[in-house]
Amino acid sequence: MTTTKKQPVRVFLDQSDHSRFLVQAGTNRLTPSALGERLMQYGLSLLESGDRSPLAGTTPARPDSGA
């Protein structure tokens, strides 16, 4: 059995979202990294099943915007 090394993913959050994220991680007894991984897996599973509702009303961040 081979294991793959996890590659870090950089995600930028607004300050208010970052604060909510940290509160939820602590409330649910998870590290921020574990919560982030679970949220990514959940979001990907929704997208792969064809549910695009999490994307409604969002605009992608532009790499040159400094966001």
C-alpha positions as CSV (number, residue, x, y, z in Angstrom):
1,M,0.0,0.0,0.0
2,T,1.4,3.4,-0.9
3,T,0.4,6.6,0.8
4,T,0.5,9.9,-1.0
5,K,1.9,13.0,0.7
6,K,-0.7,15.7,1.3
7,Q,-0.1,18.9,-0.6
8,P,-1.1,22.1,1.2
9,V,-3.9,24.2,-0.3
10,R,-3.9,27.9,0.2
11,V,-7.3,29.5,0.8
12,F,-7.9,33.1,1.5
13,L,-10.8,34.1,3.7
14,D,-12.3,37.5,4.6
15,Q,-11.6,38.3,8.3
16,S,-15.2,37.7,9.3
17,D,-15.2,34.3,7.6
18,H,-11.8,33.4,9.1
19,S,-13.1,34.3,12.6
20,R,-16.3,32.1,12.0
21,F,-14.1,29.3,10.7
22,L,-11.9,29.4,13.9
23,V,-14.9,29.5,16.2
24,Q,-16.5,26.5,14.4
25,A,-13.2,24.5,14.5
26,G,-13.0,25.1,18.3
27,T,-16.7,24.4,18.9
28,N,-16.5,21.2,17.0
29,R,-13.2,20.1,18.7
30,L,-11.3,20.1,15.4
31,T,-8.1,21.8,14.4
32,P,-8.5,24.4,11.7
33,S,-6.7,22.2,9.3
34,A,-8.9,19.2,10.0
35,L,-12.1,21.3,9.6
36,G,-10.7,22.8,6.4
37,E,-10.0,19.4,5.0
38,R,-13.5,18.1,5.9
39,L,-15.2,21.2,4.4
40,M,-13.2,20.8,1.1
41,Q,-14.1,17.1,0.9
42,Y,-17.8,17.9,1.5
43,G,-17.8,20.7,-1.0
44,L,-16.1,18.5,-3.6
45,S,-18.6,15.7,-3.1
46,L,-21.4,18.2,-3.7
47,L,-19.9,19.5,-6.9
48,E,-19.1,16.0,-8.1
49,S,-22.7,15.0,-7.6
50,G,-23.8,17.9,-9.7
51,D,-25.0,20.2,-6.9
52,R,-23.6,23.6,-7.7
53,S,-25.7,25.5,-5.1
54,P,-22.7,26.4,-3.0
55,L,-21.3,28.4,-6.0
56,A,-24.5,30.5,-6.4
57,G,-23.9,34.1,-5.8
58,T,-20.2,33.9,-5.5
59,T,-17.5,35.5,-7.6
60,P,-14.1,33.9,-8.0
61,A,-11.2,35.8,-6.6
62,R,-8.9,37.2,-9.2
63,P,-5.2,36.2,-8.6
64,D,-4.1,39.8,-9.4
65,S,-6.6,41.4,-7.0
66,G,-4.4,40.9,-4.0
67,A,-7.2,39.2,-2.2
